[in-house]
Amino acid sequence: MSDENATSQNQQPQFSIQKIYVKDISFEAPNSPAVFKEEWKPAVNLDLNTNAESIEENSYEVVLRITATVKNGDNTAYLIEVQQAGIFHIAGFEKEDLGSMLGSFCPNILFPYTREVISDVVTRGGFPQMLLAPINFDALYEQHLQQQKQQADEQKH
């Protein structure tokens, strides 16, 4: 292989999953066992956050955090927080594309794992299965970029 081929191969975008793991998990059912005797009419509040940081050259940890607070009437039935993380090798991408990989592509990979953990833990807590609807991380990332641009524009004025 010539040096020219080796150089062009090194510049090709590279992506691989190194590890996927649960970084943190918390489950609370503060009103049990009384909550099990009430008619089940849950109201769900979801909070979603992603964070990415470089851990070494071309290696990034991405964390998807989902917190679900479920109320039954005025009482909190349960609260679950899961931080699902992954270590990803990402190289050869332009800065803008790297942001999209970390803010959208990687969370899309982590979401099914997070969804499964939440469903399993909620069921083990004695509650009906909770299956989260799919999340459009591409749209959320675009919304985040627009908010950043708007904030930057406001600071200029």
C-alpha positions as protocol buffer text, in pm:
chain_id: "A"
residue {
  index: 1
  type: MET
  ca { x: 0 y: 0 z: 0 }
}
residue {
  index: 2
  type: SER
  ca { x: 139 y: 340 z: -95 }
}
residue {
  index: 3
  type: ASP
  ca { x: 172 y: 629 z: 149 }
}
residue {
  index: 4
  type: GLU
  ca { x: -93 y: 819 z: -47 }
}
residue {
  index: 5
  type: ASN
  ca { x: -348 y: 538 z: 7 }
}
residue {
  index: 6
  type: ALA
  ca { x: -261 y: 521 z: 380 }
}
residue {
  index: 7
  type: THR
  ca { x: -313 y: 897 z: 415 }
}
residue {
  index: 8
  type: SER
  ca { x: -648 y: 893 z: 236 }
}
residue {
  index: 9
  type: GLN
  ca { x: -762 y: 597 z: 451 }
}
residue {
  index: 10
  type: ASN
  ca { x: -671 y: 784 z: 771 }
}
residue {
  index: 11
  type: GLN
  ca { x: -885 y: 1079 z: 659 }
}
residue {
  index: 12
  type: GLN
  ca { x: -1193 y: 864 z: 598 }
}
residue {
  index: 13
  type: PRO
  ca { x: -1460 y: 914 z: 866 }
}
residue {
  index: 14
  type: GLN
  ca { x: -1443 y: 639 z: 1125 }
}
residue {
  index: 15
  type: PHE
  ca { x: -1704 y: 541 z: 1382 }
}
residue {
  index: 16
  type: SER
  ca { x: -1720 y: 249 z: 1620 }
}
residue {
  index: 17
  type: ILE
  ca { x: -1886 y: 165 z: 1949 }
}
residue {
  index: 18
  type: GLN
  ca { x: -1628 y: 82 z: 2216 }
}
residue {
  index: 19
  type: LYS
  ca { x: -1863 y: 18 z: 2509 }
}
residue {
  index: 20
  type: ILE
  ca { x: -2224 y: 77 z: 2616 }
}
residue {
  index: 21
  type: TYR
  ca { x: -2307 y: 79 z: 2987 }
}
residue {
  index: 22
  type: VAL
  ca { x: -2536 y: 210 z: 3259 }
}
residue {
  index: 23
  type: LYS
  ca { x: -2349 y: 492 z: 3431 }
}
residue {
  index: 24
  type: ASP
  ca { x: -2611 y: 572 z: 3695 }
}
residue {
  index: 25
  type: ILE
  ca { x: -2958 y: 450 z: 3787 }
}
residue {
  index: 26
  type: SER
  ca { x: -3204 y: 559 z: 4051 }
}
residue {
  index: 27
  type: PHE
  ca { x: -3556 y: 439 z: 4127 }
}
residue {
  index: 28
  type: GLU
  ca { x: -3783 y: 563 z: 4403 }
}
residue {
  index: 29
  type: ALA
  ca { x: -4142 y: 469 z: 4487 }
}
residue {
  index: 30
  type: PRO
  ca { x: -4202 y: 706 z: 4780 }
}
residue {
  index: 31
  type: ASN
  ca { x: -4571 y: 629 z: 4827 }
}
residue {
  index: 32
  type: SER
  ca { x: -4563 y: 252 z: 4813 }
}
residue {
  index: 33
  type: PRO
  ca { x: -4746 y: 39 z: 4911 }
}
residue {
  index: 34
  type: ALA
  ca { x: -5043 y: 282 z: 4922 }
}
residue {
  index: 35
  type: VAL
  ca { x: -4997 y: 375 z: 4554 }
}
residue {
  index: 36
  type: PHE
  ca { x: -5071 y: 14 z: 4452 }
}
residue {
  index: 37
  type: LYS
  ca { x: -5420 y: 36 z: 4604 }
}
residue {
  index: 38
  type: GLU
  ca { x: -5522 y: 343 z: 4403 }
}
residue {
  index: 39
  type: GLU
  ca { x: -5678 y: 344 z: 4057 }
}
residue {
  index: 40
  type: TRP
  ca { x: -5389 y: 369 z: 3809 }
}
residue {
  index: 41
  type: LYS
  ca { x: -5416 y: 694 z: 3609 }
}
residue {
  index: 42
  type: PRO
  ca { x: -5054 y: 799 z: 3564 }
}
residue {
  index: 43
  type: ALA
  ca { x: -4930 y: 1139 z: 3453 }
}
residue {
  index: 44
  type: VAL
  ca { x: -4575 y: 1119 z: 3317 }
}
residue {
  index: 45
  type: ASN
  ca { x: -4320 y: 1399 z: 3307 }
}
residue {
  index: 46
  type: LEU
  ca { x: -4001 y: 1325 z: 3111 }
}
residue {
  index: 47
  type: ASP
  ca { x: -3675 y: 1515 z: 3130 }
}
residue {
  index: 48
  type: LEU
  ca { x: -3409 y: 1434 z: 2872 }
}
residue {
  index: 49
  type: ASN
  ca { x: -3049 y: 1547 z: 2851 }
}
residue {
  index: 50
  type: THR
  ca { x: -2738 y: 1445 z: 2660 }
}
residue {
  index: 51
  type: ASN
  ca { x: -2378 y: 1522 z: 2736 }
}
residue {
  index: 52
  type: ALA
  ca { x: -2062 y: 1440 z: 2546 }
}
residue {
  index: 53
  type: GLU
  ca { x: -1701 y: 1482 z: 2637 }
}
residue {
  index: 54
  type: SER
  ca { x: -1371 y: 1383 z: 2487 }
}
residue {
  index: 55
  type: ILE
  ca { x: -1190 y: 1122 z: 2697 }
}
residue {
  index: 56
  type: GLU
  ca { x: -888 y: 1090 z: 2470 }
}
residue {
  index: 57
  type: GLU
  ca { x: -806 y: 1163 z: 2108 }
}
residue {
  index: 58
  type: ASN
  ca { x: -1094 y: 1045 z: 1884 }
}
residue {
  index: 59
  type: SER
  ca { x: -1266 y: 881 z: 2183 }
}
residue {
  index: 60
  type: TYR
  ca { x: -1579 y: 1027 z: 2339 }
}
residue {
  index: 61
  type: GLU
  ca { x: -1815 y: 941 z: 2621 }
}
residue {
  index: 62
  type: VAL
  ca { x: -2175 y: 1026 z: 2543 }
}
residue {
  index: 63
  type: VAL
  ca { x: -2432 y: 1012 z: 2824 }
}
residue {
  index: 64
  type: LEU
  ca { x: -2807 y: 1005 z: 2767 }
}
residue {
  index: 65
  type: ARG
  ca { x: -2996 y: 1093 z: 3086 }
}
residue {
  index: 66
  type: ILE
  ca { x: -3369 y: 1036 z: 3110 }
}
residue {
  index: 67
  type: THR
  ca { x: -3566 y: 1117 z: 3422 }
}
residue {
  index: 68
  type: ALA
  ca { x: -3930 y: 1012 z: 3443 }
}
residue {
  index: 69
  type: THR
  ca { x: -4152 y: 1136 z: 3723 }
}
residue {
  index: 70
  type: VAL
  ca { x: -4482 y: 952 z: 3731 }
}
residue {
  index: 71
  type: LYS
  ca { x: -4767 y: 1085 z: 3940 }
}
residue {
  index: 72
  type: ASN
  ca { x: -5090 y: 911 z: 4018 }
}
residue {
  index: 73
  type: GLY
  ca { x: -5329 y: 1183 z: 4123 }
}
residue {
  index: 74
  type: ASP
  ca { x: -5142 y: 1421 z: 4354 }
}
residue {
  index: 75
  type: ASN
  ca { x: -4891 y: 1161 z: 4470 }
}
residue {
  index: 76
  type: THR
  ca { x: -4563 y: 1062 z: 4310 }
}
residue {
  index: 77
  type: ALA
  ca { x: -4594 y: 696 z: 4216 }
}
residue {
  index: 78
  type: TYR
  ca { x: -4231 y: 665 z: 4115 }
}
residue {
  index: 79
  type: LEU
  ca { x: -3929 y: 851 z: 3994 }
}
residue {
  index: 80
  type: ILE
  ca { x: -3668 y: 687 z: 3775 }
}
residue {
  index: 81
  type: GLU
  ca { x: -3346 y: 833 z: 3641 }
}
residue {
  index: 82
  type: VAL
  ca { x: -3116 y: 645 z: 3407 }
}
residue {
  index: 83
  type: GLN
  ca { x: -2785 y: 763 z: 3270 }
}
residue {
  index: 84
  type: GLN
  ca { x: -2699 y: 536 z: 2979 }
}
residue {
  index: 85
  type: ALA
  ca { x: -2350 y: 593 z: 2847 }
}
residue {
  index: 86
  type: GLY
  ca { x: -2134 y: 485 z: 2562 }
}
residue {
  index: 87
  type: ILE
  ca { x: -1774 y: 522 z: 2459 }
}
residue {
  index: 88
  type: PHE
  ca { x: -1742 y: 590 z: 2089 }
}
residue {
  index: 89
  type: HIS
  ca { x: -1442 y: 611 z: 1856 }
}
residue {
  index: 90
  type: ILE
  ca { x: -1511 y: 897 z: 1616 }
}
residue {
  index: 91
  type: ALA
  ca { x: -1242 y: 1023 z: 1379 }
}
residue {
  index: 92
  type: GLY
  ca { x: -1215 y: 1204 z: 1047 }
}
residue {
  index: 93
  type: PHE
  ca { x: -1531 y: 1412 z: 1076 }
}
residue {
  index: 94
  type: GLU
  ca { x: -1557 y: 1787 z: 1024 }
}
residue {
  index: 95
  type: LYS
  ca { x: -1634 y: 1987 z: 1340 }
}
residue {
  index: 96
  type: GLU
  ca { x: -2000 y: 2038 z: 1243 }
}
residue {
  index: 97
  type: ASP
  ca { x: -2045 y: 1669 z: 1163 }
}
residue {
  index: 98
  type: LEU
  ca { x: -1873 y: 1570 z: 1489 }
}
residue {
  index: 99
  type: GLY
  ca { x: -2128 y: 1779 z: 1680 }
}
residue {
  index: 100
  type: SER
  ca { x: -2410 y: 1598 z: 1502 }
}
residue {
  index: 101
  type: MET
  ca { x: -2253 y: 1259 z: 1576 }
}
residue {
  index: 102
  type: LEU
  ca { x: -2222 y: 1340 z: 1948 }
}
residue {
  index: 103
  type: GLY
  ca { x: -2553 y: 1525 z: 1983 }
}
residue {
  index: 104
  type: SER
  ca { x: -2779 y: 1310 z: 1768 }
}
residue {
  index: 105
  type: PHE
  ca { x: -2629 y: 992 z: 1623 }
}
residue {
  index: 106
  type: CYS
  ca { x: -2482 y: 854 z: 1948 }
}
residue {
  index: 107
  type: PRO
  ca { x: -2794 y: 931 z: 2159 }
}
residue {
  index: 108
  type: ASN
  ca { x: -2998 y: 747 z: 1894 }
}
residue {
  index: 109
  type: ILE
  ca { x: -2778 y: 443 z: 1956 }
}
residue {
  index: 110
  type: LEU
  ca { x: -2810 y: 473 z: 2336 }
}
residue {
  index: 111
  type: PHE
  ca { x: -3187 y: 528 z: 2347 }
}
residue {
  index: 112
  type: PRO
  ca { x: -3302 y: 165 z: 2298 }
}
residue {
  index: 113
  type: TYR
  ca { x: -3076 y: 57 z: 2586 }
}
residue {
  index: 114
  type: THR
  ca { x: -3213 y: 335 z: 2808 }
}
residue {
  index: 115
  type: ARG
  ca { x: -3569 y: 244 z: 2714 }
}
residue {
  index: 116
  type: GLU
  ca { x: -3509 y: -120 z: 2806 }
}
residue {
  index: 117
  type: VAL
  ca { x: -3352 y: -34 z: 3143 }
}
residue {
  index: 118
  type: ILE
  ca { x: -3642 y: 197 z: 3232 }
}
residue {
  index: 119
  type: SER
  ca { x: -3901 y: -62 z: 3133 }
}
residue {
  index: 120
  type: ASP
  ca { x: -3725 y: -337 z: 3332 }
}
residue {
  index: 121
  type: VAL
  ca { x: -3673 y: -132 z: 3649 }
}
residue {
  index: 122
  type: VAL
  ca { x: -4028 y: 8 z: 3652 }
}
residue {
  index: 123
  type: THR
  ca { x: -4170 y: -344 z: 3614 }
}
residue {
  index: 124
  type: ARG
  ca { x: -3945 y: -471 z: 3893 }
}
residue {
  index: 125
  type: GLY
  ca { x: -4077 y: -184 z: 4105 }
}
residue {
  index: 126
  type: GLY
  ca { x: -4425 y: -337 z: 4077 }
}
residue {
  index: 127
  type: PHE
  ca { x: -4567 y: -90 z: 3825 }
}
residue {
  index: 128
  type: PRO
  ca { x: -4709 y: -147 z: 3475 }
}
residue {
  index: 129
  type: GLN
  ca { x: -4445 y: -156 z: 3204 }
}
residue {
  index: 130
  type: MET
  ca { x: -4331 y: 185 z: 3083 }
}
residue {
  index: 131
  type: LEU
  ca { x: -4234 y: 192 z: 2715 }
}
residue {
  index: 132
  type: LEU
  ca { x: -4098 y: 526 z: 2600 }
}
residue {
  index: 133
  type: ALA
  ca { x: -4202 y: 642 z: 2257 }
}
residue {
  index: 134
  type: PRO
  ca { x: -3921 y: 695 z: 2005 }
}
residue {
  index: 135
  type: ILE
  ca { x: -3740 y: 1028 z: 2033 }
}
residue {
  index: 136
  type: ASN
  ca { x: -3625 y: 1232 z: 1734 }
}
residue {
  index: 137
  type: PHE
  ca { x: -3273 y: 1324 z: 1844 }
}
residue {
  index: 138
  type: ASP
  ca { x: -3202 y: 1483 z: 1505 }
}
residue {
  index: 139
  type: ALA
  ca { x: -3479 y: 1739 z: 1562 }
}
residue {
  index: 140
  type: LEU
  ca { x: -3370 y: 1796 z: 1924 }
}
residue {
  index: 141
  type: TYR
  ca { x: -3013 y: 1857 z: 1811 }
}
residue {
  index: 142
  type: GLU
  ca { x: -3127 y: 2105 z: 1543 }
}
residue {
  index: 143
  type: GLN
  ca { x: -3340 y: 2282 z: 1805 }
}
residue {
  index: 144
  type: HIS
  ca { x: -3033 y: 2299 z: 2033 }
}
residue {
  index: 145
  type: LEU
  ca { x: -2824 y: 2453 z: 1752 }
}
residue {
  index: 146
  type: GLN
  ca { x: -3094 y: 2713 z: 1682 }
}
residue {
  index: 147
  type: GLN
  ca { x: -3111 y: 2805 z: 2053 }
}
residue {
  index: 148
  type: GLN
  ca { x: -2732 y: 2847 z: 2064 }
}
residue {
  index: 149
  type: LYS
  ca { x: -2740 y: 3066 z: 1754 }
}
residue {
  index: 150
  type: GLN
  ca { x: -3022 y: 3279 z: 1898 }
}
residue {
  index: 151
  type: GLN
  ca { x: -2833 y: 3322 z: 2228 }
}
residue {
  index: 152
  type: ALA
  ca { x: -2516 y: 3422 z: 2038 }
}
residue {
  index: 153
  type: ASP
  ca { x: -2716 y: 3673 z: 1832 }
}
residue {
  index: 154
  type: GLU
  ca { x: -2873 y: 3821 z: 2149 }
}
residue {
  index: 155
  type: GLN
  ca { x: -2531 y: 3862 z: 2311 }
}
residue {
  index: 156
  type: LYS
  ca { x: -2406 y: 4058 z: 2008 }
}
residue {
  index: 157
  type: HIS
  ca { x: -2686 y: 4314 z: 2046 }
}
